[in-house]
Amino acid sequence: MTDKLVSKNMPTDNRGLRDTLISNFEILQQYLNSFDEFAGKVNSDEESQNTGLDHKLTDMQQQMNDKINRITLGTDEDTIRLVVTAILQEQGVIK
């Protein structure tokens, strides 16, 4: 878009002024269309990033729920080891 808006030396006759204004508005419309395209791309990129983030958060939530269930049922080996180790240290059985 290399066209320049006419801002100085506007024609004084009605026809020339009308044509100049139409030309200016056509140039502005081109810029607005380009801006709309760019805004659409940005919004699309943002939506895809949000979708990816939503999936990651859902996965993390599911992992935490699974871990809580294992702890509640007493089947989470890592947590059981930590608890038993803490109890044995507390009782002085191990250091």
C-alpha positions in Angstrom: 0.0 0.0 0.0 2.1 2.8 -1.3 -0.8 5.2 -2.0 -0.7 8.4 0.0 -3.7 10.2 1.4 -4.2 13.6 0.0 -4.1 16.1 2.9 -2.6 19.2 1.3 -3.7 21.0 -1.8 -7.2 19.6 -1.8 -9.0 20.5 -5.0 -11.5 23.3 -4.6 -13.9 22.3 -7.3 -16.7 19.9 -6.2 -15.8 17.1 -8.7 -12.1 17.1 -7.8 -12.8 17.3 -4.1 -15.2 14.4 -4.4 -12.8 12.3 -6.3 -10.0 13.0 -3.9 -12.1 12.1 -0.9 -13.2 8.9 -2.6 -9.6 8.0 -3.3 -8.7 8.7 0.3 -11.5 6.5 1.6 -10.4 3.7 -0.7 -6.9 3.9 0.6 -8.2 3.8 4.2 -10.4 0.9 3.4 -7.4 -1.1 2.2 -5.6 -0.4 5.5 -8.6 -1.4 7.5 -8.9 -4.6 5.5 -5.3 -5.4 6.2 -5.7 -4.7 9.8 -8.8 -7.0 10.0 -6.8 -9.8 8.4 -4.0 -9.3 10.8 -6.4 -9.2 13.8 -8.0 -12.4 12.6 -4.6 -14.2 12.4 -3.7 -13.0 15.9 -7.1 -14.1 17.3 -6.7 -17.5 15.6 -3.2 -18.0 17.0 -4.4 -17.0 20.5 -7.3 -19.5 20.3 -5.0 -22.3 19.3 -2.7 -21.5 22.1 -5.6 -21.4 24.6 -6.8 -24.7 23.3 -3.3 -26.2 23.9 -3.2 -24.7 27.3 -6.6 -26.0 28.2 -5.5 -29.6 27.2 -2.4 -29.3 29.3 -4.3 -28.1 32.3 -6.9 -30.8 31.9 -4.2 -33.4 31.7 -2.5 -32.0 34.8 -5.8 -32.0 36.7 -6.4 -35.6 35.7 -2.9 -36.6 36.9 -3.5 -34.9 40.2 -6.9 -36.6 40.6 -5.4 -39.9 39.9 -2.6 -39.3 42.4 -5.2 -38.3 45.1 -7.2 -41.4 44.4 -4.1 -43.6 44.7 -3.1 -41.9 48.0 -6.7 -42.3 49.3 -6.7 -45.9 48.4 -3.2 -46.4 49.8 -1.8 -47.6 46.5 0.6 -44.7 45.7 3.9 -46.3 46.3 6.0 -43.1 46.2 3.8 -41.5 48.9 3.7 -44.6 51.0 7.5 -44.7 51.0 7.8 -41.1 52.0 5.3 -41.6 54.9 6.9 -44.8 56.1 10.3 -43.2 55.9 9.1 -40.1 57.9 7.6 -42.3 60.6 10.7 -44.4 60.9 12.9 -41.3 61.2 10.5 -39.9 63.7 10.7 -43.1 65.8 14.5 -43.1 65.5 14.6 -46.3 63.7 16.5 -44.7 60.7 18.4 -41.5 60.3 
